[in-house]
C-alpha cells in the first residue's frame, strides 16, 4: 500500500485489476446505451475501424499482424451480431487491451536494476589505463556521483505514507525513464508504476528492464475512445489500490528541446477521479499527491534525431524510427560514457507538492489555500452536497493543475554551460542573418563565424540576467556556471558538444565561433528560450 508495500502488483492482483477495469469500462458503456441504444454498435464500429487503420500503417511492428487479423475478423461479424454478442465482443476487446497494457514486475530484475547494474556500468565505463587507475586510487567512478538530486525528499517520503504519489517528470529523452526510476529508489521510495510508449519495448536494453519493472504500455497512436477509456481506467484502478505512478505529462519527448507550455491532461485527470472514488469508498488514505520533477541534461542522447523530426515534420507522435539513438546500443553506451568521462551531471529537481486541484500541500498532507491556510479538498468535488464526478468541473481543475506544473518546470530548469552557450551563439547567429523567422534562420546561419569577443561579452550579459531570474525564483543556475568566466563556460560547452556529437553545434578557433550545426544549436538553445532576451 503506497510506500508501505515493497513491490508492484503480482500475477494474482493483476488478474483482479484486469477484471475490475473490464467491469468498470463495460459499466460506463452500458450507461451510454440507456440514452442511445445504438451506442454499443457505434463504439464497436469506431474501435474496429481505428484498429485496422492504425495497424495498416505499422505492418512491420510485431503486434501488427495478429491485431489486423483479429479486428478484420470482427469487421466481418459485426453487422450480423445480436446485442448480447456485441457485449461479448466488447468485453473481449477490453480484455485484449488490458493484456497489452499491464506490465510485469520481477523482484530479481528490480534488484539487478538498483543494486547490480549501476556499479557494473561504472566498471564497464572505467578507463583501465594504469595512470587513471592510480589517479582514482583504484576507485571506480560512481554513476550516483553524476546524478544531482534536489528537493524535499523527506516530505515526499512522509506523504507517501499518507496517500498516493503521482510523480510528473519532464520528458527530454528515453533515458528519463531509467533515470527517474533509479532516482525514486535512491530517495527511499518503492518502485512506481509508469507508462512507456509501446515502441520502446522493442528496444533491446530499455525493453528488457521495462518489461520486468512494472512499466505499462501506452500506444499513443491509438486515439479512439474505447482504448483511451481502458488506459485511463487502468491508471485510476491502480491509483485507488495505492500504487504510486510516474506520468510524463508532456506526452512525448520534446522535439525542439524546449519545455512544453501545454501539458497532456488525459492521465493527469486520473488524480481527481481516483480521489473522488477514494472518498466515496471511504479509503483510509484517500489523498493523491502530485509531485513535478524537472530533468536537465548537458547533452541529450537523441538530440539529433529529435530536432530532425521536428524540422522535417516527420511526426509529432512518440513513435520513433529504429535509427533513433535510443535504439542503438553503442550510442547509449557512448552517451553514458561521456557523462562519466567529462564529469557531466544530470540534474533532477523535485518541486513542491500539489493536490489534484493545484493547491500546495504541507508536510502533513494538508491542502493549502493561497494564504497558506489548510482547506478540505473534498469541498472541490461536492455537487449538491454530495461527492461526485463532474466532467466539466474536473477538467477545469486539471487545467489549473497543469498550469501550476508547467510553471514549476520553468523555474526548476537549470542553466548549464551547454544551454547557456547555445542560447548566446544562436541569438547572435539569428541577429547576423537579419531573419525574423527562426526556422528559416537555421539554414541561413549554418557556417556563420562570430567574433569570439562578442560571444564572450554576451555570455557574461546572459549569465547575469539568468542569475537575476534565479533570485526571483524563475530558474536555477548551477554554481559551476556562476563561478566560471565566460571563456571557461564557452570552452566547456564546446568540449562537451564535440565529444558526443559528430557534428557539434559550434566549433571554436582562436578568434571565431563558427556555427557548425545550426539545427543542434537551435535544439540546445531552446531549453532557455522565453526567459530573457540578450538585447
TORFI-892294 format. One record per residue (C-alpha): residue in one letter; residue number from 1; x, y, z. Coordinates in nm, 4 decimals. Example, Ala and Ser with C-alpha at 12.3 -4.5 7.8 and 13.67 -1.06 7.14 Angstrom:
# TORFI-892294
   r     k          X          Y          Z
   A     1     1.2300    -0.4500     0.7800
   S     2     1.3670    -0.1060     0.7140
# end
This chain:
# TORFI-892294
   r     k          X          Y          Z
   X     1     0.0000     0.0000     0.0000
   X     2     0.1722     0.3123    -0.1258
   X     3     0.5199     0.3255     0.0313
   X     4     0.4109     0.0605     0.2833
   X     5     0.4439    -0.2013     0.0082
   X     6     0.7655    -0.3261    -0.1426
   X     7     0.6767    -0.4342    -0.4932
   X     8     0.4243    -0.3793    -0.7723
   X     9     0.1179    -0.5969    -0.8476
   X    10     0.1826    -0.9707    -0.8671
   X    11     0.0018    -1.2021    -1.1090
   X    12    -0.2921    -1.2582    -0.8738
   X    13    -0.3538    -0.8874    -0.8244
   X    14    -0.3023    -0.8168    -1.1956
   X    15    -0.5882    -1.0567    -1.2655
   X    16    -0.8053    -0.8711    -1.0138
   X    17    -0.7142    -0.5345    -1.1687
   X    18    -0.7964    -0.6632    -1.5160
   X    19    -1.1393    -0.7879    -1.4043
   X    20    -1.2096    -0.4580    -1.2279
   X    21    -1.1138    -0.2486    -1.5316
   X    22    -1.3271    -0.4644    -1.7636
   X    23    -1.6239    -0.4297    -1.5293
   X    24    -1.5852    -0.0506    -1.4968
   X    25    -1.5431     0.0189    -1.8697
   X    26    -1.8373    -0.2032    -1.9610
   X    27    -2.0497    -0.0340    -1.6957
   X    28    -1.9653     0.3060    -1.8468
   X    29    -2.0579     0.1835    -2.1948
   X    30    -2.3888     0.0430    -2.0676
   X    31    -2.4706     0.3792    -1.9079
   X    32    -2.4470     0.5399    -2.2530
   X    33    -2.6628     0.2649    -2.4047
   X    34    -2.9502     0.3695    -2.1753
   X    35    -2.9582     0.7059    -2.3556
   X    36    -2.8716     0.5767    -2.7054
   X    37    -2.9475     0.2143    -2.7871
   X    38    -2.7193     0.2340    -3.0928
   X    39    -2.4164     0.3377    -2.8831
   X    40    -2.2721    -0.0128    -2.8464
   X    41    -2.2762    -0.0658    -3.2210
   X    42    -2.1187     0.2753    -3.2773
   X    43    -1.8349     0.2242    -3.0273
   X    44    -1.7524    -0.1186    -3.1711
   X    45    -1.7557     0.0106    -3.5292
   X    46    -1.5333     0.3041    -3.4313
   X    47    -1.2895     0.0746    -3.2481
   X    48    -1.2629    -0.1846    -3.5251
   X    49    -1.2140     0.0831    -3.7923
   X    50    -0.9499     0.2685    -3.5851
   X    51    -0.7569    -0.0502    -3.5081
   X    52    -0.7421    -0.1639    -3.8704
   X    53    -0.6273     0.1793    -3.9867
   X    54    -0.3767     0.2027    -3.7044
   X    55    -0.2056    -0.1306    -3.7800
   X    56    -0.2170    -0.0933    -4.1586
   X    57     0.0223     0.1973    -4.1094
   X    58     0.2626    -0.0071    -3.8932
   X    59     0.2668    -0.3515    -4.0570
   X    60     0.6259    -0.4301    -3.9584
   X    61     0.5584    -0.3948    -3.5861
   X    62     0.5413    -0.7379    -3.4121
   X    63     0.1824    -0.6848    -3.2935
   X    64     0.0509    -0.5614    -3.6280
   X    65    -0.0408    -0.8884    -3.7986
   X    66    -0.2194    -1.0532    -3.5008
   X    67    -0.4180    -0.7339    -3.4393
   X    68    -0.5068    -0.6917    -3.8071
   X    69    -0.6245    -1.0498    -3.8263
   X    70    -0.8315    -1.0157    -3.5074
   X    71    -1.0031    -0.6882    -3.5980
   X    72    -1.0615    -0.7805    -3.9630
   X    73    -1.2417    -1.0921    -3.8452
   X    74    -1.4556    -0.8748    -3.6153
   X    75    -1.5343    -0.6396    -3.9041
   X    76    -1.6972    -0.9286    -4.0909
   X    77    -1.9016    -1.0373    -3.7888
   X    78    -2.0274    -0.7036    -3.6565
   X    79    -2.3193    -0.6458    -3.8987
   X    80    -2.4678    -0.9836    -3.8081
   X    81    -2.4396    -0.9767    -3.4278
   X    82    -2.7140    -0.9513    -3.1663
   X    83    -2.6692    -0.7147    -2.8685
   X    84    -2.5580    -0.9915    -2.6321
   X    85    -2.2952    -1.0983    -2.8850
   X    86    -2.1803    -0.7369    -2.9186
   X    87    -2.1410    -0.7188    -2.5409
   X    88    -1.9239    -1.0295    -2.5534
   X    89    -1.7083    -0.8716    -2.8287
   X    90    -1.6765    -0.5519    -2.6249
   X    91    -1.5531    -0.7497    -2.3252
   X    92    -1.3092    -0.9403    -2.5463
   X    93    -1.1581    -0.6188    -2.6890
   X    94    -1.1175    -0.4638    -2.3418
   X    95    -0.9501    -0.7866    -2.2271
   X    96    -0.7084    -0.7731    -2.5227
   X    97    -0.6213    -0.4122    -2.4391
   X    98    -0.5605    -0.4977    -2.0747
   X    99    -0.3330    -0.7899    -2.1659
   X   100    -0.1262    -0.5467    -2.3717
   X   101    -0.1267    -0.2575    -2.1235
   X   102    -0.0461    -0.4313    -1.7941
   X   103     0.3221    -0.4664    -1.7106
   X   104     0.5129    -0.7369    -1.5277
   X   105     0.7227    -0.6872    -1.2177
   X   106     1.0211    -0.9061    -1.1342
   X   107     1.1818    -0.8566    -0.7898
   X   108     1.5014    -1.0118    -0.9308
   X   109     1.5230    -0.7621    -1.2182
   X   110     1.4429    -0.4791    -0.9747
   X   111     1.7357    -0.5940    -0.7595
   X   112     1.9616    -0.6038    -1.0675
   X   113     1.8475    -0.2598    -1.1829
   X   114     1.9070    -0.0926    -0.8469
   X   115     2.1961    -0.2868    -0.6934
   X   116     2.3954    -0.4589    -0.9688
   X   117     2.3635    -0.2514    -1.2871
   X   118     2.4896     0.0867    -1.1521
   X   119     2.8245    -0.0454    -1.0148
   X   120     2.8556    -0.2799    -1.3120
   X   121     2.8075     0.0093    -1.5514
   X   122     3.0649     0.2106    -1.3614
   X   123     3.3083    -0.0778    -1.4033
   X   124     3.2457    -0.1018    -1.7782
   X   125     3.2943     0.2710    -1.8255
   X   126     3.6220     0.2821    -1.6359
   X   127     3.9375     0.3560    -1.8279
   X   128     4.1761     0.0719    -1.7466
   X   129     4.4984     0.2614    -1.8053
   X   130     4.7427     0.2239    -1.5160
   X   131     4.7729     0.6004    -1.4732
   X   132     4.3981     0.6594    -1.4499
   X   133     4.3559     0.3740    -1.2029
   X   134     4.6287     0.5178    -0.9777
   X   135     4.4775     0.8654    -1.0145
   X   136     4.1479     0.7298    -0.8814
   X   137     4.3236     0.5282    -0.6102
   X   138     4.1626     0.2216    -0.7708
   X   139     3.8130     0.3562    -0.7061
   X   140     3.5552     0.3066    -0.9809
   X   141     3.3594     0.6114    -1.0986
   X   142     3.0143     0.6128    -0.9467
   X   143     2.7020     0.6693    -1.1543
   X   144     2.5475     0.8187    -0.8415
   X   145     2.8037     1.0970    -0.8401
   X   146     2.6691     1.2178    -1.1746
   X   147     2.3103     1.2429    -1.0536
   X   148     2.2448     1.5675    -0.8682
   X   149     1.9089     1.5373    -0.6937
   X   150     1.7365     1.8391    -0.5358
   X   151     1.4135     1.8548    -0.3398
   X   152     1.2429     1.7862    -0.0098
   X   153     1.2727     1.4057    -0.0145
   X   154     1.1738     1.3681     0.3480
   X   155     0.8432     1.5419     0.2767
   X   156     0.7752     1.3182    -0.0247
   X   157     0.8548     1.0039     0.1751
   X   158     0.6273     1.1239     0.4543
   X   159     0.3408     1.1996     0.2173
   X   160     0.3817     0.8564     0.0567
   X   161     0.2683     0.7164     0.3920
   X   162    -0.0415     0.9370     0.3916
   X   163    -0.1622     0.8891     0.0352
   X   164    -0.0615     0.8005    -0.3194
   X   165     0.2072     0.9826    -0.5190
   X   166     0.1833     1.0850    -0.8847
   X   167     0.5315     1.1888    -0.9991
   X   168     0.5380     1.4131    -1.3072
   X   169     0.8843     1.4400    -1.4687
   X   170     0.9696     1.6474    -1.7737
   X   171     1.0323     1.4410    -2.0855
   X   172     1.3594     1.5112    -2.2641
   X   173     1.4901     1.1674    -2.3594
   X   174     1.4213     0.7949    -2.3460
   X   175     1.6860     0.7998    -2.0727
   X   176     1.4323     0.9761    -1.8481
   X   177     1.2515     0.6551    -1.7526
   X   178     1.5528     0.4621    -1.6177
   X   179     1.6955     0.7761    -1.4570
   X   180     1.3776     0.8770    -1.2745
   X   181     1.3167     0.5151    -1.1734
   X   182     1.6630     0.4935    -1.0216
   X   183     1.6222     0.8323    -0.8517
   X   184     1.2951     0.7148    -0.6926
   X   185     1.4880     0.4182    -0.5498
   X   186     1.7766     0.6402    -0.4304
   X   187     1.5490     0.8728    -0.2305
   X   188     1.3945     0.5784    -0.0490
   X   189     1.0637     0.5239    -0.2283
   X   190     0.9313     0.1893    -0.3561
   X   191     0.9036     0.1175    -0.7313
   X   192     0.6388     0.3189    -0.9169
   X   193     0.4095     0.2128    -1.1970
   X   194     0.4801     0.4132    -1.5112
   X   195     0.3634     0.4264    -1.8700
   X   196     0.6038     0.3841    -2.1606
   X   197     0.5488     0.4071    -2.5350
   X   198     0.4659     0.0721    -2.6921
   X   199     0.7539     0.1108    -2.9369
   X   200     1.0107     0.1319    -2.6559
   X   201     0.9547    -0.2300    -2.5611
   X   202     1.1346    -0.3232    -2.8834
   X   203     1.4492    -0.1514    -2.7548
   X   204     1.6892    -0.4324    -2.6525
   X   205     1.8143    -0.2542    -2.3390
   X   206     1.5233    -0.0408    -2.2210
   X   207     1.2718    -0.3046    -2.3274
   X   208     1.4168    -0.5750    -2.1036
   X   209     1.4010    -0.3607    -1.7909
   X   210     1.0662    -0.2025    -1.8688
   X   211     0.9080    -0.5426    -1.9326
   X   212     1.0149    -0.6530    -1.5867
   X   213     0.9871    -0.3362    -1.3775
   X   214     0.6162    -0.2726    -1.3949
   X   215     0.6014    -0.0387    -1.6929
   X   216     0.2625    -0.0429    -1.8591
   X   217     0.2376     0.0036    -2.2353
   X   218     0.0886     0.3171    -2.3868
   X   219     0.0157     0.3283    -2.7604
   X   220    -0.0025     0.6980    -2.8417
   X   221    -0.1168     0.6288    -3.1965
   X   222    -0.4456     0.4948    -3.0680
   X   223    -0.6795     0.7917    -3.0264
   X   224    -1.0185     0.6181    -3.0201
   X   225    -1.2395     0.6332    -2.7158
   X   226    -1.2516     0.2705    -2.6052
   X   227    -0.8723     0.2308    -2.5884
   X   228    -0.8277     0.5616    -2.4043
   X   229    -1.1040     0.4716    -2.1593
   X   230    -0.9387     0.1360    -2.0824
   X   231    -0.5993     0.3030    -2.0327
   X   232    -0.7401     0.5716    -1.8003
   X   233    -0.9422     0.3167    -1.6060
   X   234    -0.6312     0.1030    -1.5557
   X   235    -0.4459     0.4051    -1.4162
   X   236    -0.7360     0.5002    -1.1885
   X   237    -0.7812     0.1446    -1.0628
   X   238    -0.4139     0.1098    -0.9688
   X   239    -0.4081     0.4565    -0.8093
   X   240    -0.7047     0.3553    -0.5959
   X   241    -0.5104     0.0474    -0.4904
   X   242    -0.2434     0.2920    -0.3678
   X   243     0.0168     0.2198    -0.6341
   X   244     0.2272     0.5303    -0.6945
   X   245     0.2597     0.6386    -1.0587
   X   246     0.5000     0.8208    -1.2868
   X   247     0.3353     1.0179    -1.5701
   X   248     0.5146     1.2197    -1.8376
   X   249     0.2516     1.4936    -1.8842
   X   250     0.4314     1.6385    -2.1869
   X   251     0.3227     1.3148    -2.3548
   X   252     0.6222     1.2753    -2.5824
   X   253     0.9840     1.3778    -2.5679
   X   254     1.0388     1.7421    -2.6563
   X   255     1.1296     1.7530    -3.0267
   X   256     1.2564     2.1097    -3.0012
   X   257     1.4459     2.0835    -2.6722
   X   258     1.2099     2.3376    -2.5127
   X   259     0.9923     2.2753    -2.2092
   X   260     0.6336     2.2157    -2.3196
   X   261     0.3976     2.5025    -2.2418
   X   262     0.0916     2.2823    -2.2833
   X   263     0.0651     1.9513    -2.0973
   X   264    -0.1453     1.6477    -2.1873
   X   265    -0.4268     1.6214    -1.9365
   X   266    -0.5752     1.2793    -2.0098
   X   267    -0.3906     1.0770    -1.7482
   X   268    -0.3342     1.3828    -1.5290
   X   269    -0.7091     1.3967    -1.4702
   X   270    -0.6983     1.0466    -1.3216
   X   271    -0.5799     1.2023    -0.9959
   X   272    -0.9128     1.3777    -0.9347
   X   273    -1.1180     1.0795    -1.0450
   X   274    -0.9287     0.8442    -0.8129
   X   275    -0.9546     1.0901    -0.5234
   X   276    -1.3331     1.1093    -0.5673
   X   277    -1.3644     0.7319    -0.5708
   X   278    -1.1373     0.7005    -0.2680
   X   279    -1.3637     0.9383    -0.0734
   X   280    -1.6757     0.7544    -0.1851
   X   281    -1.5275     0.4200    -0.0884
   X   282    -1.4049     0.5548     0.2468
   X   283    -1.0424     0.4588     0.1805
   X   284    -0.8159     0.5136     0.4853
   X   285    -0.5619     0.7091     0.2755
   X   286    -0.7714     0.8764     0.0041
   X   287    -0.5377     1.1626    -0.0862
   X   288    -0.3475     1.1896    -0.4140
   X   289    -0.0284     1.3977    -0.4116
   X   290     0.1192     1.5487    -0.7289
   X   291     0.4996     1.5913    -0.7415
   X   292     0.6536     1.7607    -1.0505
   X   293     1.0188     1.6771    -1.1274
   X   294     1.2440     1.8567    -1.3761
   X   295     1.5327     1.6809    -1.5529
   X   296     1.8134     1.8857    -1.7079
   X   297     2.0992     1.7348    -1.9130
   X   298     2.4164     1.8865    -2.0600
   X   299     2.3565     1.6794    -2.3731
   X   300     2.0601     1.4747    -2.4931
   X   301     2.1042     1.1212    -2.6222
   X   302     1.8603     1.1633    -2.9135
   X   303     1.9053     1.5357    -2.9797
   X   304     1.9984     1.4867    -3.3463
   X   305     1.7038     1.2663    -3.4394
   X   306     1.4558     1.4685    -3.2307
   X   307     1.5355     1.8019    -3.3920
   X   308     1.5485     1.6366    -3.7333
   X   309     1.1967     1.5016    -3.6798
   X   310     1.0749     1.8427    -3.5743
   X   311     1.2306     2.0365    -3.8613
   X   312     1.1290     1.7836    -4.1265
   X   313     0.7864     1.7466    -3.9669
   X   314     0.8253     1.3691    -3.9909
   X   315     0.5917     1.3122    -3.6971
   X   316     0.4820     1.4774    -3.3755
   X   317     0.3996     1.1395    -3.2224
   X   318     0.6260     0.9487    -2.9891
   X   319     0.6772     0.6681    -3.2407
   X   320     1.0404     0.6715    -3.3399
   X   321     1.2434     0.5123    -3.6126
   X   322     1.4749     0.2352    -3.5059
   X   323     1.7524     0.4697    -3.6237
   X   324     1.6771     0.6815    -3.3166
   X   325     1.9866     0.6895    -3.0938
   X   326     1.7983     0.5253    -2.8070
   X   327     1.7739     0.2076    -3.0182
   X   328     2.1464     0.1972    -3.0954
   X   329     2.3279     0.0293    -2.8061
   X   330     2.6648     0.1800    -2.8961
   X   331     2.5175     0.5319    -2.8848
   X   332     2.3570     0.4701    -2.5449
   X   333     2.6906     0.3470    -2.4072
   X   334     2.8707     0.6406    -2.5691
   X   335     2.6232     0.8834    -2.4114
   X   336     2.6719     0.7402    -2.0608
   X   337     3.0475     0.7146    -2.1106
   X   338     3.0740     1.0841    -2.1980
   X   339     2.8717     1.1810    -1.8913
   X   340     3.1121     0.9882    -1.6680
   X   341     3.4301     1.0776    -1.8557
   X   342     3.3638     1.4528    -1.8609
   X   343     3.2113     1.4638    -1.5125
   X   344     2.8833     1.5922    -1.6531
   X   345     2.5864     1.5989    -1.4192
   X   346     2.2236     1.5091    -1.4716
   X   347     2.0085     1.7395    -1.2582
   X   348     1.6803     1.6147    -1.1147
   X   349     1.4782     1.8603    -0.9118
   X   350     1.1637     1.7604    -0.7231
   X   351     0.9283     2.0532    -0.6852
   X   352     0.6876     2.1271    -0.4049
   X   353     0.3789     1.9087    -0.3803
   X   354     0.0270     1.9825    -0.5109
   X   355    -0.3096     1.8212    -0.4587
   X   356    -0.5082     1.7233    -0.7741
   X   357    -0.6691     2.0700    -0.7785
   X   358    -0.3426     2.2662    -0.7960
   X   359    -0.3239     2.3633    -0.4263
   X   360     0.0069     2.3386    -0.2425
   X   361     0.0314     2.0638     0.0181
   X   362     0.2153     2.0921     0.3510
   X   363     0.4309     1.8263     0.5221
   X   364     0.1249     1.6744     0.6902
   X   365    -0.0628     1.6316     0.3641
   X   366    -0.2985     1.9267     0.4178
   X   367    -0.4097     2.1218     0.1120
   X   368    -0.3432     2.4955     0.1497
   X   369    -0.5276     2.7963     0.0121
   X   370    -0.3307     3.0871    -0.1472
   X   371    -0.2796     3.2341     0.2040
   X   372    -0.1302     2.9118     0.3424
   X   373    -0.4394     2.8106     0.5408
   X   374    -0.5452     2.4429     0.5492
   X   375    -0.8533     2.3614     0.3393
   X   376    -1.0522     2.0440     0.2850
   X   377    -1.0052     1.9280    -0.0788
   X   378    -1.3330     1.7318    -0.0562
   X   379    -1.5194     2.0598    -0.0973
   X   380    -1.3926     2.0776    -0.4582
   X   381    -1.5814     1.7624    -0.5538
   X   382    -1.9171     1.8275    -0.3892
   X   383    -2.2228     1.8590    -0.6089
   X   384    -2.5424     1.9470    -0.4226
   X   385    -2.3609     1.8442    -0.1055
   X   386    -2.2646     1.5012    -0.2407
   X   387    -1.9167     1.3815    -0.3517
   X   388    -1.9487     1.3156    -0.7238
   X   389    -1.7718     1.3374    -1.0581
   X   390    -1.8400     1.6268    -1.2926
   X   391    -1.6542     1.6108    -1.6233
   X   392    -1.6516     1.9849    -1.6998
   X   393    -1.5705     2.0904    -1.3434
   X   394    -1.2935     1.8335    -1.3029
   X   395    -1.1438     1.9236    -1.6430
   X   396    -1.1104     2.2848    -1.5258
   X   397    -0.9369     2.1723    -1.2063
   X   398    -0.6984     1.9610    -1.4145
   X   399    -0.6197     2.2609    -1.6365
   X   400    -0.5321     2.4614    -1.3254
   X   401    -0.3067     2.1818    -1.2020
   X   402    -0.1382     2.1539    -1.5442
   X   403    -0.0688     2.5273    -1.5402
   X   404     0.0936     2.5044    -1.1947
   X   405     0.3055     2.2042    -1.3008
   X   406     0.4196     2.3827    -1.6167
   X   407     0.5274     2.6819    -1.4064
   X   408     0.7372     2.4586    -1.1800
   X   409     0.9126     2.3052    -1.4819
   X   410     1.0178     2.6518    -1.5923
   X   411     1.1504     2.7643    -1.2538
   X   412     1.3234     2.4303    -1.1803
   X   413     1.5204     2.4174    -1.5060
   X   414     1.8982     2.4508    -1.4640
   X   415     2.1221     2.6853    -1.6619
   X   416     2.4252     2.4809    -1.7703
   X   417     2.7298     2.5735    -1.9754
   X   418     2.5896     2.3932    -2.2808
   X   419     2.2437     2.5505    -2.2946
   X   420     2.3781     2.8936    -2.1948
   X   421     2.6430     2.8923    -2.4704
   X   422     2.3952     2.7611    -2.7277
   X   423     2.1477     3.0309    -2.6248
   X   424     2.4007     3.3102    -2.6817
   X   425     2.5533     3.1726    -3.0042
   X   426     2.2102     3.1114    -3.1587
   X   427     2.0821     3.4585    -3.0682
   X   428     2.3908     3.6201    -3.2182
   X   429     2.3613     3.3988    -3.5266
   X   430     1.9946     3.4929    -3.5593
   X   431     2.0870     3.8605    -3.5434
   X   432     2.3568     3.8098    -3.8060
   X   433     2.1065     3.6609    -4.0539
   X   434     1.8665     3.9540    -4.0087
   X   435     1.5862     3.6975    -4.0390
   X   436     1.2860     3.7101    -3.8067
   X   437     1.1677     3.3558    -3.8862
   X   438     1.3785     3.1245    -3.6686
   X   439     1.3220     2.8163    -3.8844
   X   440     1.4431     2.9977    -4.1972
   X   441     1.7328     3.1424    -3.9981
   X   442     1.8535     2.7936    -3.9022
   X   443     1.9524     2.7287    -4.2641
   X   444     2.0902     3.0794    -4.3157
   X   445     2.3181     3.0777    -4.0109
   X   446     2.4945     2.7488    -4.0949
   X   447     2.8651     2.8277    -4.1340
   X   448     2.8436     3.1816    -3.9963
   X   449     3.1516     3.2891    -3.7998
   X   450     3.1005     3.5095    -3.4953
   X   451     3.3650     3.7188    -3.3243
   X   452     3.4626     3.5290    -3.0108
   X   453     3.4961     3.8505    -2.8109
   X   454     3.1356     3.9367    -2.8929
   X   455     3.0199     3.5890    -2.7903
   X   456     3.2066     3.6090    -2.4584
   X   457     3.0631     3.9531    -2.3871
   X   458     2.7081     3.8302    -2.4335
   X   459     2.7686     3.5135    -2.2313
   X   460     2.8533     3.7437    -1.9393
   X   461     2.5393     3.9506    -2.0050
   X   462     2.3197     3.6407    -2.0323
   X   463     2.4703     3.4842    -1.7204
   X   464     2.3933     3.7921    -1.5124
   X   465     2.0371     3.8012    -1.6446
   X   466     1.9792     3.4370    -1.5532
   X   467     2.1277     3.4896    -1.2065
   X   468     1.8787     3.7752    -1.1524
   X   469     1.5979     3.5475    -1.2696
   X   470     1.7158     3.2848    -1.0216
   X   471     1.6969     3.5430    -0.7422
   X   472     1.3330     3.5960    -0.8451
   X   473     1.2671     3.2209    -0.8258
   X   474     1.2212     3.1831    -1.2017
   X   475     1.5082     2.9481    -1.2938
   X   476     1.8117     2.7740    -1.1404
   X   477     2.1762     2.8483    -1.2261
   X   478     2.4343     2.5874    -1.1268
   X   479     2.7310     2.7004    -0.9172
   X   480     2.9779     2.5891    -1.1851
   X   481     2.8280     2.8439    -1.4254
   X   482     2.8147     3.1189    -1.1627
   X   483     3.1800     3.0726    -1.0736
   X   484     3.3207     3.0351    -1.4251
   X   485     3.4455     3.3010    -1.6627
   X   486     3.2660     3.3376    -1.9939
   X   487     3.5649     3.1790    -2.1704
   X   488     3.5559     2.8788    -1.9415
   X   489     3.1788     2.8391    -1.9963
   X   490     3.2208     2.8516    -2.3750
   X   491     3.5216     2.6136    -2.3742
   X   492     3.3386     2.3637    -2.1536
   X   493     3.0321     2.3679    -2.3781
   X   494     3.2417     2.3285    -2.6917
   X   495     3.4313     2.0344    -2.5419
   X   496     3.1128     1.8587    -2.4282
   X   497     2.9384     1.9047    -2.7631
   X   498     3.2429     1.7931    -2.9628
   X   499     3.2993     1.4834    -2.7516
   X   500     2.9490     1.3479    -2.8128
   X   501     2.8125     1.4951    -3.1370
   X   502     2.9909     1.4046    -3.4597
   X   503     2.8951     1.7467    -3.5949
   X   504     2.8693     1.9769    -3.2899
   X   505     2.6544     2.2916    -3.2744
   X   506     2.9604     2.5155    -3.2982
   X   507     3.3390     2.4961    -3.3074
   X   508     3.5993     2.7370    -3.1712
   X   509     3.9087     2.8804    -3.3298
   X   510     4.1478     3.1399    -3.1920
   X   511     3.9182     3.4378    -3.2505
   X   512     3.6000     3.2956    -3.4039
   X   513     3.2988     3.0852    -3.3098
   X   514     3.1771     2.9017    -3.6195
   X   515     2.8187     2.7724    -3.6289
   X   516     2.8738     2.4172    -3.7463
   X   517     2.5344     2.2509    -3.6867
   X   518     2.2624     2.5129    -3.6592
   X   519     1.9841     2.2565    -3.6050
   X   520     2.1529     2.1183    -3.2934
   X   521     2.2350     2.4727    -3.1830
   X   522     1.8639     2.5555    -3.2079
   X   523     1.7736     2.2423    -3.0073
   X   524     2.0075     2.3190    -2.7143
   X   525     1.9259     2.6900    -2.7186
   X   526     1.5540     2.6190    -2.6863
   X   527     1.5906     2.4936    -2.3297
   X   528     1.6352     2.8574    -2.2248
   X   529     1.4044     3.0233    -2.4749
   X   530     1.1404     3.2584    -2.3392
   X   531     1.3158     3.3509    -2.0159
   X   532     1.5025     3.6628    -2.1232
   X   533     1.6477     3.8465    -2.4212
   X   534     2.0092     3.9375    -2.4911
   X   535     1.9141     4.2804    -2.6128
# end
